[in-house]
Amino acid sequence: MQETLLIPLYARAVENRKEQALLRDTRAEEIVASIDYDFERFDELPSLTGALLRTRLFDRWVSEFLSAHPGGTVVEIGTGLNTRYERVDNGSARWFELDLPDVIELRGKFFTDSPRRTMIAASVTEDTWAAEVASHSSGPYLFVAEAVLPYLHEPEVRQVFALLADRFSGSLLALDTAGPGFFDTQEQHDALSKVEARMNWYCPDPAHLADWHPGIEVVASHTLTSLPGPLLAELPLAYQQMVSALTEQRLPQAEGYRLSLLSLP
């Protein structure tokens, strides 16, 4: 089992129990209760809050996309045990949830396909999944790669960008990128130090991704300390204060980790 997919799942499950929560995710709590795993190793880790803030922003981007394109297509790259469909589906969009075969096998214990929702077992670097998505949906497309691409090697990330740009011109891509400060401190990271997975790719500035494919545009880019004002205003007061305190510290690890929405050529 890929332990990194359990960290955000557990974060959402724990948060769902709180009276003043960043988000609600009853399904995550149910899944955690049914998996035989020592989740307590992640208790009280500060990075769980970071994972939740990231998810809130990605959820917001998906909701905004679906408001503008109610019949659009959302593709979750490295879906893990994510429950974004349950949180933000609008009742008319087309959804694809992509991950490696062993992850999809696990996911199949908790989720089922439907006419609008399809799981695909494949590596994101393979062309086969892109062909399936293109043949069973129409644009516009939003691809969501949450906590996925930094774990690939740079040639693989470049391959993913080339595949998306060639197959789905004009689509949007939501992704997170680790800066050098975050990348170089993985062994000391509160959550990653407890699992085997390590990041293999870092990106000093998402704007530099346009060097890979001319025409890539950064629609939005935030750190966990520079979230959009409307989103920050929606958070419970305790979390607003937490973000404010983190902002004042200006930690290299926090400032180098970015959440970005790109427009592909």
CYANA upper distance limits for C-alpha pairs under 8 A (distance plus 0.5 A):
  1 MET  CA    102 ASP  CA      8.14
  1 MET  CA    103 VAL  CA      7.86
  2 GLN  CA      6 LEU  CA      8.03
  2 GLN  CA    103 VAL  CA      8.12
  2 GLN  CA    197 ALA  CA      8.46
  3 GLU  CA      7 ILE  CA      7.53
  3 GLU  CA    195 VAL  CA      6.89
  3 GLU  CA    196 GLU  CA      8.36
  3 GLU  CA    197 ALA  CA      8.22
  4 THR  CA      8 PRO  CA      8.25
  4 THR  CA    192 LEU  CA      8.25
  4 THR  CA    195 VAL  CA      7.63
  4 THR  CA    197 ALA  CA      7.40
  5 LEU  CA      9 LEU  CA      7.23
  5 LEU  CA     80 GLY  CA      5.95
  5 LEU  CA     81 LEU  CA      7.09
  6 LEU  CA     10 TYR  CA      6.47
  6 LEU  CA     81 LEU  CA      8.01
  7 ILE  CA     11 ALA  CA      6.71
  7 ILE  CA     42 PHE  CA      7.74
  7 ILE  CA     48 LEU  CA      7.84
  7 ILE  CA    191 ALA  CA      8.19
  8 PRO  CA     12 ARG  CA      6.75
  8 PRO  CA     48 LEU  CA      7.37
  8 PRO  CA     51 ALA  CA      6.45
  8 PRO  CA     52 LEU  CA      7.72
  9 LEU  CA     13 ALA  CA      6.76
  9 LEU  CA     28 ALA  CA      6.46
  9 LEU  CA     32 VAL  CA      7.90
  9 LEU  CA     81 LEU  CA      7.11
  9 LEU  CA     82 ASN  CA      7.40
 10 TYR  CA     14 VAL  CA      6.56
 10 TYR  CA     28 ALA  CA      7.73
 10 TYR  CA     29 GLU  CA      8.06
 10 TYR  CA     32 VAL  CA      7.09
 10 TYR  CA     39 PHE  CA      7.56
 10 TYR  CA     42 PHE  CA      8.46
 11 ALA  CA     15 GLU  CA      6.61
 11 ALA  CA     48 LEU  CA      5.80
 11 ALA  CA     49 THR  CA      7.80
 11 ALA  CA     51 ALA  CA      7.71
 11 ALA  CA     52 LEU  CA      7.22
 12 ARG  CA     16 ASN  CA      6.57
 12 ARG  CA     23 LEU  CA      7.85
 12 ARG  CA     24 ARG  CA      7.87
 12 ARG  CA     25 ASP  CA      6.58
 12 ARG  CA     28 ALA  CA      6.72
 12 ARG  CA     29 GLU  CA      7.82
 12 ARG  CA     52 LEU  CA      7.31
 13 ALA  CA     17 ARG  CA      7.56
 13 ALA  CA     25 ASP  CA      6.91
 13 ALA  CA     26 THR  CA      7.50
 13 ALA  CA     27 ARG  CA      8.38
 13 ALA  CA     28 ALA  CA      5.44
 13 ALA  CA     29 GLU  CA      4.58
 13 ALA  CA     30 GLU  CA      8.31
 13 ALA  CA     32 VAL  CA      7.43
 14 VAL  CA     18 LYS  CA      7.82
 14 VAL  CA     29 GLU  CA      7.61
 15 GLU  CA     21 ALA  CA      6.21
 15 GLU  CA     22 LEU  CA      7.42
 15 GLU  CA     23 LEU  CA      7.45
 15 GLU  CA     24 ARG  CA      7.68
 15 GLU  CA     25 ASP  CA      8.43
 16 ASN  CA     21 ALA  CA      6.93
 16 ASN  CA     23 LEU  CA      7.28
 16 ASN  CA     24 ARG  CA      5.48
 16 ASN  CA     25 ASP  CA      6.05
 16 ASN  CA     26 THR  CA      6.84
 16 ASN  CA     29 GLU  CA      7.57
 17 ARG  CA     21 ALA  CA      8.29
 20 GLN  CA    236 PRO  CA      6.74
 21 ALA  CA    236 PRO  CA      7.49
 22 LEU  CA     52 LEU  CA      7.51
 22 LEU  CA     53 LEU  CA      8.07
 22 LEU  CA     56 ARG  CA      8.12
 22 LEU  CA    235 LEU  CA      6.69
 22 LEU  CA    236 PRO  CA      7.30
 22 LEU  CA    239 TYR  CA      8.38
 23 LEU  CA     52 LEU  CA      8.21
 23 LEU  CA     56 ARG  CA      7.73
 24 ARG  CA     87 ARG  CA      8.49
 25 ASP  CA     29 GLU  CA      7.29
 25 ASP  CA     83 THR  CA      8.16
 25 ASP  CA     87 ARG  CA      7.81
 26 THR  CA     30 GLU  CA      6.90
 27 ARG  CA     31 ILE  CA      6.76
 27 ARG  CA     83 THR  CA      7.70
 28 ALA  CA     32 VAL  CA      6.70
 28 ALA  CA     83 THR  CA      7.60
 29 GLU  CA     33 ALA  CA      6.81
 30 GLU  CA     34 SER  CA      7.04
 31 ILE  CA     35 ILE  CA      6.96
 31 ILE  CA    110 PHE  CA      7.74
 39 PHE  CA     43 ASP  CA      7.82
 41 ARG  CA    194 LYS  CA      8.24
 42 PHE  CA    191 ALA  CA      7.17
 44 GLU  CA     48 LEU  CA      8.25
 45 LEU  CA     49 THR  CA      8.40
 45 LEU  CA    190 ASP  CA      6.84
 45 LEU  CA    191 ALA  CA      7.45
 46 PRO  CA     50 GLY  CA      7.58
 46 PRO  CA    190 ASP  CA      7.96
 47 SER  CA     51 ALA  CA      6.75
 47 SER  CA    190 ASP  CA      7.36
 47 SER  CA    191 ALA  CA      7.31
 48 LEU  CA     52 LEU  CA      6.84
 49 THR  CA     53 LEU  CA      6.72
 50 GLY  CA     54 ARG  CA      6.67
 50 GLY  CA    224 LEU  CA      7.43
 51 ALA  CA     55 THR  CA      6.70
 52 LEU  CA     56 ARG  CA      6.65
 53 LEU  CA     57 LEU  CA      6.86
 53 LEU  CA    224 LEU  CA      7.51
 54 ARG  CA     58 PHE  CA      6.75
 54 ARG  CA    224 LEU  CA      7.81
 54 ARG  CA    259 LEU  CA      7.70
 55 THR  CA     59 ASP  CA      6.41
 55 THR  CA    146 GLU  CA      8.41
 56 ARG  CA     60 ARG  CA      6.67
 57 LEU  CA     61 TRP  CA      6.82
 57 LEU  CA    227 LEU  CA      8.33
 57 LEU  CA    231 LEU  CA      7.94
 58 PHE  CA     62 VAL  CA      6.77
 58 PHE  CA    144 VAL  CA      8.20
 58 PHE  CA    146 GLU  CA      8.36
 58 PHE  CA    174 ALA  CA      7.57
 59 ASP  CA     63 SER  CA      6.62
 59 ASP  CA     84 ARG  CA      7.46
 59 ASP  CA     87 ARG  CA      8.41
 59 ASP  CA     88 VAL  CA      7.33
 60 ARG  CA     64 GLU  CA      6.60
 61 TRP  CA     65 PHE  CA      6.62
 61 TRP  CA    174 ALA  CA      8.39
 62 VAL  CA     66 LEU  CA      6.67
 62 VAL  CA     74 VAL  CA      8.27
 62 VAL  CA     88 VAL  CA      7.95
 62 VAL  CA    142 LEU  CA      8.04
 63 SER  CA     67 SER  CA      6.61
 63 SER  CA     88 VAL  CA      6.69
 63 SER  CA     89 ASP  CA      8.40
 64 GLU  CA     68 ALA  CA      6.85
 65 PHE  CA     69 HIS  CA      6.42
 65 PHE  CA     70 PRO  CA      8.35
 65 PHE  CA     72 GLY  CA      8.50
 65 PHE  CA    142 LEU  CA      7.92
 66 LEU  CA     70 PRO  CA      5.19
 66 LEU  CA     71 GLY  CA      7.82
 66 LEU  CA     72 GLY  CA      7.10
 66 LEU  CA     90 ASN  CA      7.55
 66 LEU  CA     93 ALA  CA      7.76
 69 HIS  CA    140 PRO  CA      7.76
 70 PRO  CA     90 ASN  CA      7.61
 70 PRO  CA     92 SER  CA      6.77
 70 PRO  CA     93 ALA  CA      6.42
 71 GLY  CA     92 SER  CA      6.05
 71 GLY  CA     93 ALA  CA      5.07
 71 GLY  CA     94 ARG  CA      7.41
 72 GLY  CA     93 ALA  CA      5.79
 72 GLY  CA     94 ARG  CA      6.83
 72 GLY  CA    138 SER  CA      7.66
 72 GLY  CA    139 GLY  CA      6.20
 72 GLY  CA    140 PRO  CA      5.71
 72 GLY  CA    141 TYR  CA      6.61
 72 GLY  CA    142 LEU  CA      8.41
 73 THR  CA     93 ALA  CA      6.27
 73 THR  CA     94 ARG  CA      5.09
 73 THR  CA     95 TRP  CA      6.29
 73 THR  CA     96 PHE  CA      8.32
 73 THR  CA    137 SER  CA      7.41
 73 THR  CA    138 SER  CA      7.39
 73 THR  CA    139 GLY  CA      6.61
 73 THR  CA    140 PRO  CA      6.76
 73 THR  CA    141 TYR  CA      5.35
 73 THR  CA    142 LEU  CA      6.83
 74 VAL  CA     93 ALA  CA      7.80
 74 VAL  CA     94 ARG  CA      6.73
 74 VAL  CA     95 TRP  CA      5.40
 74 VAL  CA     96 PHE  CA      6.88
 74 VAL  CA    141 TYR  CA      6.43
 74 VAL  CA    142 LEU  CA      5.45
 74 VAL  CA    143 PHE  CA      6.45
 74 VAL  CA    144 VAL  CA      7.93
 75 VAL  CA     95 TRP  CA      6.34
 75 VAL  CA     96 PHE  CA      5.21
 75 VAL  CA     97 GLU  CA      6.46
 75 VAL  CA     98 LEU  CA      7.82
 75 VAL  CA    141 TYR  CA      7.91
 75 VAL  CA    142 LEU  CA      6.76
 75 VAL  CA    143 PHE  CA      5.25
 75 VAL  CA    144 VAL  CA      6.63
 76 GLU  CA     95 TRP  CA      8.22
 76 GLU  CA     96 PHE  CA      6.65
 76 GLU  CA     97 GLU  CA      5.28
 76 GLU  CA     98 LEU  CA      6.42
 76 GLU  CA    143 PHE  CA      6.54
 76 GLU  CA    144 VAL  CA      5.41
 76 GLU  CA    145 ALA  CA      6.83
 77 ILE  CA     97 GLU  CA      7.04
 77 ILE  CA     98 LEU  CA      5.62
 77 ILE  CA     99 ASP  CA      7.03
 77 ILE  CA    124 VAL  CA      7.37
 77 ILE  CA    143 PHE  CA      7.31
 77 ILE  CA    144 VAL  CA      6.29
 77 ILE  CA    145 ALA  CA      5.37
 77 ILE  CA    146 GLU  CA      7.97
 77 ILE  CA    148 VAL  CA      7.95
 78 GLY  CA     97 GLU  CA      8.01
 78 GLY  CA     98 LEU  CA      6.08
 78 GLY  CA     99 ASP  CA      5.11
 78 GLY  CA    100 LEU  CA      8.07
 78 GLY  CA    124 VAL  CA      8.10
 78 GLY  CA    145 ALA  CA      6.95
 78 GLY  CA    146 GLU  CA      7.86
 78 GLY  CA    148 VAL  CA      6.47
 79 THR  CA     97 GLU  CA      6.09
 79 THR  CA     98 LEU  CA      6.23
 79 THR  CA     99 ASP  CA      6.33
 79 THR  CA    145 ALA  CA      8.42
 79 THR  CA    146 GLU  CA      8.47
 80 GLY  CA     99 ASP  CA      7.09
 80 GLY  CA    103 VAL  CA      6.75
 80 GLY  CA    104 ILE  CA      8.04
 80 GLY  CA    107 ARG  CA      7.63
 81 LEU  CA    107 ARG  CA      6.60
 83 THR  CA     87 ARG  CA      7.06
 84 ARG  CA     88 VAL  CA      6.52
 84 ARG  CA     89 ASP  CA      7.99
 85 TYR  CA     89 ASP  CA      5.45
 85 TYR  CA     95 TRP  CA      8.27
 89 ASP  CA     93 ALA  CA      7.57
 92 SER  CA    116 ARG  CA      8.15
 93 ALA  CA    116 ARG  CA      7.43
 94 ARG  CA    116 ARG  CA      5.36
 94 ARG  CA    117 ARG  CA      6.75
 94 ARG  CA    137 SER  CA      7.50
 95 TRP  CA    116 ARG  CA      6.46
 95 TRP  CA    117 ARG  CA      5.19
 95 TRP  CA    118 THR  CA      6.85
 96 PHE  CA    117 ARG  CA      6.30
 96 PHE  CA    118 THR  CA      5.34
 96 PHE  CA    119 MET  CA      6.28
 96 PHE  CA    120 ILE  CA      7.54
 96 PHE  CA    133 VAL  CA      7.80
 97 GLU  CA    117 ARG  CA      8.18
 97 GLU  CA    118 THR  CA      6.68
 97 GLU  CA    119 MET  CA      5.16
 97 GLU  CA    120 ILE  CA      6.53
 98 LEU  CA    104 ILE  CA      8.22
 98 LEU  CA    119 MET  CA      6.44
 98 LEU  CA    120 ILE  CA      5.28
 98 LEU  CA    121 ALA  CA      6.58
 98 LEU  CA    122 ALA  CA      7.18
 98 LEU  CA    123 SER  CA      8.34
 98 LEU  CA    124 VAL  CA      7.92
 98 LEU  CA    129 TRP  CA      8.36
 99 ASP  CA    103 VAL  CA      6.65
 99 ASP  CA    104 ILE  CA      6.51
 99 ASP  CA    120 ILE  CA      7.08
 99 ASP  CA    121 ALA  CA      5.96
 99 ASP  CA    122 ALA  CA      6.26
 99 ASP  CA    123 SER  CA      6.79
 99 ASP  CA    124 VAL  CA      7.73
100 LEU  CA    104 ILE  CA      6.75
100 LEU  CA    121 ALA  CA      5.74
100 LEU  CA    122 ALA  CA      5.43
100 LEU  CA    123 SER  CA      5.89
101 PRO  CA    105 GLU  CA      6.58
101 PRO  CA    121 ALA  CA      5.02
101 PRO  CA    122 ALA  CA      6.54
102 ASP  CA    106 LEU  CA      6.92
103 VAL  CA    107 ARG  CA      6.52
103 VAL  CA    121 ALA  CA      8.45
104 ILE  CA    108 GLY  CA      6.41
104 ILE  CA    119 MET  CA      7.57
104 ILE  CA    120 ILE  CA      7.76
104 ILE  CA    121 ALA  CA      6.28
105 GLU  CA    109 LYS  CA      7.60
106 LEU  CA    110 PHE  CA      8.12
107 ARG  CA    111 PHE  CA      6.58
108 GLY  CA    112 THR  CA      6.68
113 ASP  CA    117 ARG  CA      5.83
113 ASP  CA    118 THR  CA      5.48
113 ASP  CA    119 MET  CA      6.95
114 SER  CA    118 THR  CA      7.01
120 ILE  CA    129 TRP  CA      7.32
122 ALA  CA    126 GLU  CA      7.36
122 ALA  CA    128 THR  CA      8.21
122 ALA  CA    129 TRP  CA      6.93
123 SER  CA    129 TRP  CA      8.48
124 VAL  CA    129 TRP  CA      7.96
124 VAL  CA    160 VAL  CA      7.21
125 THR  CA    156 GLU  CA      7.02
125 THR  CA    159 GLN  CA      6.80
125 THR  CA    160 VAL  CA      6.06
125 THR  CA    163 LEU  CA      8.32
126 GLU  CA    130 ALA  CA      8.19
127 ASP  CA    131 ALA  CA      6.92
127 ASP  CA    163 LEU  CA      7.75
128 THR  CA    132 GLU  CA      6.89
129 TRP  CA    133 VAL  CA      6.73
130 ALA  CA    134 ALA  CA      6.58
130 ALA  CA    163 LEU  CA      8.37
130 ALA  CA    167 ARG  CA      7.69
131 ALA  CA    135 SER  CA      6.56
132 GLU  CA    136 HIS  CA      6.72
133 VAL  CA    137 SER  CA      6.51
134 ALA  CA    138 SER  CA      7.20
134 ALA  CA    167 ARG  CA      8.30
139 GLY  CA    171 SER  CA      8.36
140 PRO  CA    170 GLY  CA      8.34
140 PRO  CA    171 SER  CA      6.78
141 TYR  CA    168 PHE  CA      7.88
141 TYR  CA    171 SER  CA      5.52
141 TYR  CA    172 LEU  CA      6.84
142 LEU  CA    171 SER  CA      6.45
142 LEU  CA    172 LEU  CA      5.23
142 LEU  CA    173 LEU  CA      6.31
142 LEU  CA    174 ALA  CA      8.03
143 PHE  CA    171 SER  CA      8.10
143 PHE  CA    172 LEU  CA      6.61
143 PHE  CA    173 LEU  CA      5.19
143 PHE  CA    174 ALA  CA      6.70
144 VAL  CA    173 LEU  CA      6.39
144 VAL  CA    174 ALA  CA      5.31
144 VAL  CA    175 LEU  CA      6.80
145 ALA  CA    149 LEU  CA      7.31
145 ALA  CA    173 LEU  CA      7.89
145 ALA  CA    174 ALA  CA      6.47
145 ALA  CA    175 LEU  CA      5.36
145 ALA  CA    176 ASP  CA      7.80
146 GLU  CA    174 ALA  CA      7.90
146 GLU  CA    175 LEU  CA      6.07
146 GLU  CA    176 ASP  CA      6.65
147 ALA  CA    151 TYR  CA      8.30
147 ALA  CA    175 LEU  CA      8.00
147 ALA  CA    176 ASP  CA      6.77
148 VAL  CA    152 LEU  CA      7.85
148 VAL  CA    175 LEU  CA      8.50
148 VAL  CA    176 ASP  CA      8.40
149 LEU  CA    157 VAL  CA      6.85
149 LEU  CA    175 LEU  CA      8.03
149 LEU  CA    176 ASP  CA      8.02
149 LEU  CA    177 THR  CA      8.00
149 LEU  CA    201 TRP  CA      8.05
150 PRO  CA    176 ASP  CA      8.13
150 PRO  CA    177 THR  CA      6.66
150 PRO  CA    178 ALA  CA      7.10
150 PRO  CA    199 MET  CA      5.72
150 PRO  CA    200 ASN  CA      6.50
150 PRO  CA    201 TRP  CA      5.36
150 PRO  CA    202 TYR  CA      6.71
151 TYR  CA    197 ALA  CA      8.16
151 TYR  CA    198 ARG  CA      6.78
151 TYR  CA    199 MET  CA      4.67
151 TYR  CA    200 ASN  CA      5.66
151 TYR  CA    201 TRP  CA      6.94
152 LEU  CA    156 GLU  CA      6.56
152 LEU  CA    157 VAL  CA      6.77
152 LEU  CA    199 MET  CA      7.50
152 LEU  CA    200 ASN  CA      6.14
152 LEU  CA    201 TRP  CA      6.74
153 HIS  CA    157 VAL  CA      6.87
153 HIS  CA    200 ASN  CA      5.63
153 HIS  CA    201 TRP  CA      5.93
154 GLU  CA    158 ARG  CA      6.61
154 GLU  CA    200 ASN  CA      7.89
154 GLU  CA    201 TRP  CA      6.01
155 PRO  CA    159 GLN  CA      6.66
156 GLU  CA    160 VAL  CA      6.79
157 VAL  CA    161 PHE  CA      6.84
158 ARG  CA    162 ALA  CA      6.67
158 ARG  CA    212 TRP  CA      7.82
159 GLN  CA    163 LEU  CA      6.61
160 VAL  CA    164 LEU  CA      6.70
161 PHE  CA    165 ALA  CA      6.53
162 ALA  CA    166 ASP  CA      6.46
162 ALA  CA    213 HIS  CA      8.16
163 LEU  CA    167 ARG  CA      6.44
163 LEU  CA    168 PHE  CA      8.45
164 LEU  CA    168 PHE  CA      5.77
164 LEU  CA    169 SER  CA      7.57
164 LEU  CA    171 SER  CA      8.48
164 LEU  CA    264 LEU  CA      8.26
165 ALA  CA    169 SER  CA      5.53
165 ALA  CA    170 GLY  CA      8.09
165 ALA  CA    171 SER  CA      8.39
165 ALA  CA    264 LEU  CA      6.41
165 ALA  CA    265 PRO  CA      6.58
169 SER  CA    264 LEU  CA      6.71
169 SER  CA    265 PRO  CA      5.99
170 GLY  CA    263 SER  CA      6.94
170 GLY  CA    264 LEU  CA      5.66
170 GLY  CA    265 PRO  CA      5.76
171 SER  CA    263 SER  CA      6.56
171 SER  CA    264 LEU  CA      6.02
171 SER  CA    265 PRO  CA      8.21
172 LEU  CA    261 LEU  CA      7.37
172 LEU  CA    262 LEU  CA      6.09
172 LEU  CA    263 SER  CA      5.17
172 LEU  CA    264 LEU  CA      6.53
173 LEU  CA    261 LEU  CA      6.15
173 LEU  CA    262 LEU  CA      5.58
173 LEU  CA    263 SER  CA      6.96
173 LEU  CA    264 LEU  CA      7.76
174 ALA  CA    259 LEU  CA      7.97
174 ALA  CA    260 SER  CA      6.24
174 ALA  CA    261 LEU  CA      4.93
174 ALA  CA    262 LEU  CA      6.83
175 LEU  CA    259 LEU  CA      6.47
175 LEU  CA    260 SER  CA      6.05
175 LEU  CA    261 LEU  CA      7.08
176 ASP  CA    257 TYR  CA      7.75
176 ASP  CA    258 ARG  CA      6.09
176 ASP  CA    259 LEU  CA      4.94
176 ASP  CA    260 SER  CA      6.63
177 THR  CA    202 TYR  CA      6.85
177 THR  CA    203 CYS  CA      6.40
177 THR  CA    206 PRO  CA      7.97
177 THR  CA    257 TYR  CA      6.31
177 THR  CA    258 ARG  CA      5.82
177 THR  CA    259 LEU  CA      7.08
177 THR  CA    260 SER  CA      8.40
178 ALA  CA    182 PHE  CA      6.28
178 ALA  CA    183 PHE  CA      6.48
178 ALA  CA    201 TRP  CA      8.10
178 ALA  CA    202 TYR  CA      5.47
178 ALA  CA    203 CYS  CA      6.42
178 ALA  CA    204 PRO  CA      7.96
178 ALA  CA    256 GLY  CA      6.66
178 ALA  CA    257 TYR  CA      5.06
178 ALA  CA    258 ARG  CA      7.03
179 GLY  CA    183 PHE  CA      6.56
179 GLY  CA    202 TYR  CA      5.90
179 GLY  CA    203 CYS  CA      5.84
179 GLY  CA    204 PRO  CA      5.36
179 GLY  CA    205 ASP  CA      8.06
179 GLY  CA    253 GLN  CA      7.89
179 GLY  CA    256 GLY  CA      4.77
179 GLY  CA    257 TYR  CA      5.95
179 GLY  CA    258 ARG  CA      8.17
180 PRO  CA    184 ASP  CA      6.38
180 PRO  CA    202 TYR  CA      6.73
180 PRO  CA    203 CYS  CA      7.80
180 PRO  CA    204 PRO  CA      6.94
180 PRO  CA    256 GLY  CA      7.41
181 GLY  CA    185 THR  CA      6.97
181 GLY  CA    252 PRO  CA      6.10
181 GLY  CA    253 GLN  CA      5.42
181 GLY  CA    256 GLY  CA      6.82
182 PHE  CA    186 GLN  CA      7.20
182 PHE  CA    252 PRO  CA      7.75
182 PHE  CA    253 GLN  CA      4.84
182 PHE  CA    254 ALA  CA      7.74
182 PHE  CA    256 GLY  CA      6.91
182 PHE  CA    257 TYR  CA      7.07
183 PHE  CA    199 MET  CA      7.28
183 PHE  CA    201 TRP  CA      8.37
183 PHE  CA    202 TYR  CA      6.88
185 THR  CA    189 HIS  CA      6.82
185 THR  CA    253 GLN  CA      8.34
186 GLN  CA    192 LEU  CA      6.82
186 GLN  CA    193 SER  CA      7.17
186 GLN  CA    198 ARG  CA      7.66
186 GLN  CA    199 MET  CA      8.26
187 GLU  CA    192 LEU  CA      7.50
187 GLU  CA    193 SER  CA      5.65
188 GLN  CA    192 LEU  CA      8.33
188 GLN  CA    193 SER  CA      6.48
189 HIS  CA    193 SER  CA      5.95
190 ASP  CA    194 LYS  CA      7.75
191 ALA  CA    195 VAL  CA      7.67
192 LEU  CA    196 GLU  CA      7.89
192 LEU  CA    197 ALA  CA      7.52
192 LEU  CA    198 ARG  CA      7.65
204 PRO  CA    208 HIS  CA      8.46
204 PRO  CA    256 GLY  CA      7.61
205 ASP  CA    209 LEU  CA      8.25
206 PRO  CA    218 VAL  CA      7.84
206 PRO  CA    221 SER  CA      8.42
206 PRO  CA    258 ARG  CA      8.49
206 PRO  CA    260 SER  CA      7.83
207 ALA  CA    217 GLU  CA      7.86
207 ALA  CA    218 VAL  CA      6.80
208 HIS  CA    212 TRP  CA      8.25
209 LEU  CA    213 HIS  CA      7.52
209 LEU  CA    216 ILE  CA      7.60
210 ALA  CA    214 PRO  CA      5.64
210 ALA  CA    215 GLY  CA      6.88
210 ALA  CA    216 ILE  CA      5.36
210 ALA  CA    217 GLU  CA      7.41
213 HIS  CA    265 PRO  CA      8.03
214 PRO  CA    265 PRO  CA      7.74
215 GLY  CA    264 LEU  CA      7.22
215 GLY  CA    265 PRO  CA      5.26
216 ILE  CA    262 LEU  CA      7.24
216 ILE  CA    263 SER  CA      6.19
216 ILE  CA    264 LEU  CA      5.30
216 ILE  CA    265 PRO  CA      5.92
217 GLU  CA    262 LEU  CA      6.09
217 GLU  CA    263 SER  CA      5.58
217 GLU  CA    264 LEU  CA      7.22
217 GLU  CA    265 PRO  CA      8.45
218 VAL  CA    260 SER  CA      7.60
218 VAL  CA    261 LEU  CA      6.64
218 VAL  CA    262 LEU  CA      5.12
218 VAL  CA    263 SER  CA      6.89
219 VAL  CA    260 SER  CA      8.05
219 VAL  CA    261 LEU  CA      5.91
219 VAL  CA    262 LEU  CA      5.84
219 VAL  CA    263 SER  CA      6.91
220 ALA  CA    260 SER  CA      6.04
220 ALA  CA    261 LEU  CA      5.62
220 ALA  CA    262 LEU  CA      7.60
221 SER  CA    258 ARG  CA      7.02
221 SER  CA    259 LEU  CA      6.08
221 SER  CA    260 SER  CA      4.63
221 SER  CA    261 LEU  CA      6.84
222 HIS  CA    226 SER  CA      5.94
222 HIS  CA    227 LEU  CA      6.18
222 HIS  CA    228 PRO  CA      8.09
222 HIS  CA    258 ARG  CA      6.01
222 HIS  CA    259 LEU  CA      5.71
222 HIS  CA    260 SER  CA      6.83
223 THR  CA    227 LEU  CA      6.89
223 THR  CA    254 ALA  CA      7.42
223 THR  CA    255 GLU  CA      6.48
223 THR  CA    256 GLY  CA      7.88
223 THR  CA    257 TYR  CA      6.50
223 THR  CA    258 ARG  CA      5.17
223 THR  CA    259 LEU  CA      6.59
224 LEU  CA    243 VAL  CA      7.93
224 LEU  CA    254 ALA  CA      7.24
224 LEU  CA    255 GLU  CA      8.14
224 LEU  CA    257 TYR  CA      8.13
224 LEU  CA    258 ARG  CA      7.88
224 LEU  CA    259 LEU  CA      8.40
225 THR  CA    243 VAL  CA      6.31
225 THR  CA    244 SER  CA      7.71
225 THR  CA    246 LEU  CA      7.10
225 THR  CA    247 THR  CA      5.60
225 THR  CA    254 ALA  CA      7.92
225 THR  CA    255 GLU  CA      7.89
226 SER  CA    247 THR  CA      8.30
227 LEU  CA    231 LEU  CA      7.33
227 LEU  CA    232 LEU  CA      6.75
228 PRO  CA    232 LEU  CA      6.72
229 GLY  CA    233 ALA  CA      6.61
230 PRO  CA    234 GLU  CA      7.04
231 LEU  CA    235 LEU  CA      7.34
232 LEU  CA    240 GLN  CA      7.00
233 ALA  CA    240 GLN  CA      8.03
235 LEU  CA    239 TYR  CA      6.68
235 LEU  CA    240 GLN  CA      6.64
236 PRO  CA    240 GLN  CA      6.94
237 LEU  CA    241 GLN  CA      6.73
238 ALA  CA    242 MET  CA      6.74
239 TYR  CA    243 VAL  CA      6.67
240 GLN  CA    244 SER  CA      6.70
241 GLN  CA    245 ALA  CA      6.67
242 MET  CA    246 LEU  CA      6.74
243 VAL  CA    247 THR  CA      6.56
244 SER  CA    248 GLU  CA      6.98
245 ALA  CA    249 GLN  CA      7.19
246 LEU  CA    250 ARG  CA      7.19
246 LEU  CA    251 LEU  CA      8.17
250 ARG  CA    254 ALA  CA      7.63
250 ARG  CA    255 GLU  CA      7.00
251 LEU  CA    255 GLU  CA      6.64
252 PRO  CA    256 GLY  CA      6.39
253 GLN  CA    257 TYR  CA      6.99
